Amino acid sequence: MNKTDSIARRILGWKLNRWDRWYDYEKGVFILDSEFQPEQNLGHAMLIVERLEKLGYTFTKKGDSEVSFNDIRATGKTLSEAITNAAYSIIENNSVVNTSDLWRKLS
């Protein structure tokens, strides 16, 4: 599972419907893999920010290539890449340390 797939599944709550598309149960829509590119598209990255803020994370932008969600900081070549990297860091940190808290928040 790549970074984008992990974010779609674990943060956005999307379910893999087919090998090339996701299903967003909240909105009742299908999303093709090719149509969700948060590392390249700031609008897609902001969907991640909105979801994490709903889950209690505070988003802070530090310039054009550094962000933080609470105590998780990340950088990237662009703002959208930094957001994606930070979101993935949240998944990595929580899956090792305390998965039950993250899953409770994401459910």
Summary of the structure (lengths in Angstrom):
residues: 107
radius of gyration: 13.1
end to end distance: 19.8
largest distance: 37.5
contacts: 306
relative contact order: 0.15
helix: 48%
strand: 21%
